[in-house]
Amino acid sequence: MTISTDRAATVRRAQQAGTLIESSDLPPTQHYIDGSFRISLAGETIAVVDPSTEEVIADTPDGSAEDVDQAVAAAVTAQVEWVRLVPKARSEVLHRIADRLADNADLLVRLESANTGKPLAVSQEDVDGTIDTFRFMAGALRATTTMAAGDYAENHLSVILREPLGVIGVITPWNYPLLMAAWKIAPILAAGNTVVIKPSEQTPLTTLKFAELVADLLPPGVLNVVTGRGPVAGARLAAHPDIAMIALTGSVRSGQAVARSAADTLKRVHLELGGKAPVVIFEDADLKAAAASLRVAGYWNSGQECGAACRVLVHASVADEFVKNLVAEVEGLVVGEPAAGDDVEVGPLVSDAHFNRVMGYLDRAAERGIRVAIGGTAIDGSGYFVAPTVLVDVPEGDECTREEIFGPVVTVETFSDEDEAVRRANDVPLGLSASVWTENARRSHDVAARLDAGTVWVNSHLVLANEVPWGGFKGSGYGRDLSIYALDDFSRTKHVMHNHSR
Ligand code: NAD
């Protein structure tokens, strides 16, 4: 491949600093336990930073195991009444939550962008998705049924019941703070459980704001938020004997830690972990459409997206043409602070530590001689900005094709036949999502079936809907978010058998 560009990416800055939120937009920076905001028993705090400006915008409690224990006790008590509500009553509460979020959508969008650096368009999609998750679960919980009751043993009537699990502990990541909270809270409450959630220590603001906004809609203790770090507050949730399930969205390492700890109490585990989505482009694909799709799917949320279209495997005969199209798309991306306009497409990375991690991958790729078609560098000035990057001619097995970089970086490898494409696409420890690009119907069915990923798109990438499940295979975890499959995961099955012989 010969295409390369030296166009340097720049950051579009906001005209006025600090225009995104005012101090009155912030939630109370305390734990939310048993229906009210409370100071932490630990007393320590964690600084919350705006990644566009590197300024501290709030300090939230560095929660302790004792804080978690208080929240769990409140959730245990609240579950007794919450489970008694008939589906219609729980559904009405979820609808009211959706309405309340919709009434405050603009505030939530700005707050999410201030805490994560996301472009406003990305936060808007997150908030729209959050509202729709509550509306979907409000409807789905009324429509779920079990197997028909019947006599399966002589003179014995079998009835199958779906029950809540009890109290569910939830741990969420920084890349979609509000949306990931909604993906758990909505089905968990719909199924009749109560919840204690620990948001990422880096991005707790919209989860606390959510609690503030819905405080009068839920009985005390049904929803509890404890802020703090993974190895302390998160670890206590995973170990707590009164928690029936721990549901974590995050990295593989955190997933392994909670699963290990959950084993001691045999609690259920629900894990949505990392991804390294292969994008398999055959010689008959619409190459322009594929490049246009990757402009979004490869760089959405600055590539800090578990389903990001980050690893292209393209047929060698069309590789140059595809890369040319992709570079043209990437050249047009608008990089900027969220307050710099509604058309900003790519923001900063979430933190200094993550910026250094992503730059480490780019520096090591350069040392190994991997060619940069565009980008490949950090962008000067405040904020954790990395130029949207395409790495080409990447050899099989290189670390940047196997490990989750989680930044605005797309790698391109080539293959020569279908079997090789499938083998290499599957040759990573993660299996969250993948896409296949071809106009051949046989190939689209066959390759989609052979790809080891929880979601496979054909001629598309990163399109989600609340009706359909999301979750991974292999190192990407187990359990499903969204859809009736999530309701199922957050419930248990009971068989009651009545002897009616005379
Ligand atoms: P992370 O694992 O560092 O943190 C996630 C959460 O786990 C945080 O709240 C953190 O405090 C907590 N945590 C960390 N160590 C813990 C421990 N020992 N015990 C209990 N909790 C612990 O992940 P992150 O950097 O916040 O998020 C990025 C990761 O999330 C990526 O790997 C990404 O792919 C993944 N992710 C997956 C999905 C999905 O749907 N599969 C969605 C979003 C993000």
Residues whose N, C-alpha, C, O or C-beta is under 5 A from the ligand:
A	BS01	NAD	I171 T172 P173 W174 N175 K198 P199 S200 E201 G228 R229 G230 P231 G234 A235 T249 G250 S251 V252 S254 A257 V258 E272 L273 G274 G275 C306 S476
